[in-house]
Amino acid sequence: MVKRREPKASALNLVNSQPTNEQIEAFAARAEGGAQIEKPKAPELDQNAIRDYKAMRVPFNQYEYEQLVAASKLSGRTRLNFMRYAMLKMAKELQEQKV
C-alpha cells in the first residue's frame, strides 16, 4: 500500500501558497527573455565594521619596515593602523582624480 505524503506546513507555505500577480509577471518576463527585473542594490559597506573579512601577510624588506616604524611613531599610530590609514587616504585621492 502506498503511503501518501503531504508537505509539512511551514510559515512560507501558509503565507505564499499562491503566487502574486507580480511574481507571475516576473516569471513570465524571465521565461520569454524579456525585460529583466531590477535586482536590489547591494547594501553599503560599513567602514567601521569588525575586521574579520580578509587577512593578508605582507612581507617587507628591512628598509620598508624601518620606514613604517618611523612613520607610525611620528603619526602616533600603530603600524597596522598607519598602513590602513595610508591605504584609505591613497584610495580616496585616486578616486577624486578619477572623477
C-alpha positions as CSV (number, residue, x, y, z in Angstrom):
1,M,0.0,0.0,0.0
2,V,1.3,3.4,-0.9
3,K,1.7,5.9,1.8
4,R,0.8,9.4,0.6
5,R,3.0,12.2,1.9
6,E,1.9,15.8,2.3
7,P,4.4,18.6,2.5
8,K,4.9,19.9,6.0
9,A,3.1,23.2,6.8
10,S,5.6,26.0,7.2
11,A,5.3,29.7,7.6
12,L,6.4,30.1,3.9
13,N,3.8,27.7,2.6
14,L,1.0,29.3,4.6
15,V,1.8,32.9,3.7
16,N,2.7,32.4,0.0
17,S,0.6,29.4,-1.1
18,Q,-0.4,31.2,-4.3
19,P,2.0,33.4,-6.4
20,T,1.1,37.1,-6.6
21,N,0.4,38.8,-9.9
22,E,3.9,40.5,-9.7
23,Q,5.6,37.1,-9.2
24,I,3.7,35.6,-12.2
25,E,4.6,38.6,-14.4
26,A,8.3,38.5,-13.3
27,F,8.4,34.7,-14.1
28,A,6.8,35.2,-17.5
29,A,9.2,38.0,-18.4
30,R,12.2,36.0,-17.5
31,A,10.9,32.9,-19.3
32,E,10.3,34.8,-22.5
33,G,13.7,36.5,-22.3
34,G,12.0,39.9,-21.9
35,A,12.9,42.8,-19.6
36,Q,15.0,41.9,-16.6
37,I,13.7,42.6,-13.2
38,E,15.8,45.1,-11.3
39,K,18.0,43.4,-8.7
40,P,18.1,45.0,-5.3
41,K,21.2,47.1,-4.7
42,A,23.9,45.8,-2.5
43,P,23.9,47.3,0.9
44,E,26.5,49.9,1.6
45,L,29.6,48.7,3.4
46,D,30.3,49.8,7.0
47,Q,33.7,51.4,7.2
48,N,33.8,50.7,11.0
49,A,32.8,47.0,10.7
50,I,34.7,44.3,12.5
51,R,37.9,43.4,10.6
52,D,37.3,39.7,10.0
53,Y,36.6,39.7,6.3
54,K,40.1,39.1,4.8
55,A,43.6,38.9,6.2
56,M,46.9,39.4,4.3
57,R,50.5,38.7,5.1
58,V,52.7,41.5,3.8
59,P,56.4,40.8,3.6
60,F,58.7,43.9,4.0
61,N,62.4,44.3,3.4
62,Q,64.4,46.0,6.2
63,Y,64.3,49.5,4.7
64,E,60.5,49.4,4.2
65,Y,59.9,48.1,7.7
66,E,62.1,50.8,9.3
67,Q,60.2,53.4,7.3
68,L,56.9,52.0,8.5
69,V,58.1,52.0,12.1
70,A,59.4,55.6,11.9
71,A,56.3,56.9,10.2
72,S,54.0,55.2,12.6
73,K,55.9,56.7,15.6
74,L,55.7,60.2,14.0
75,S,52.0,59.9,13.4
76,G,51.2,58.3,16.8
77,R,49.5,55.4,15.2
78,T,50.2,51.7,15.4
79,R,52.0,50.1,12.4
80,L,48.8,48.4,11.2
81,N,46.7,51.4,11.7
82,F,49.2,53.5,9.8
83,M,49.0,51.1,6.8
84,R,45.2,51.2,6.9
85,Y,45.2,55.0,7.1
86,A,47.7,55.3,4.2
87,M,45.8,52.9,2.1
88,L,42.4,54.6,2.6
89,K,44.0,58.1,2.0
90,M,45.6,56.9,-1.2
91,A,42.4,55.3,-2.4
92,K,40.4,58.5,-1.7
93,E,42.9,60.6,-3.6
94,L,42.8,58.2,-6.6
95,Q,39.0,58.2,-6.6
96,E,39.0,62.0,-6.6
97,Q,41.4,62.2,-9.5
98,K,39.2,59.8,-11.5
99,V,36.1,61.9,-11.2
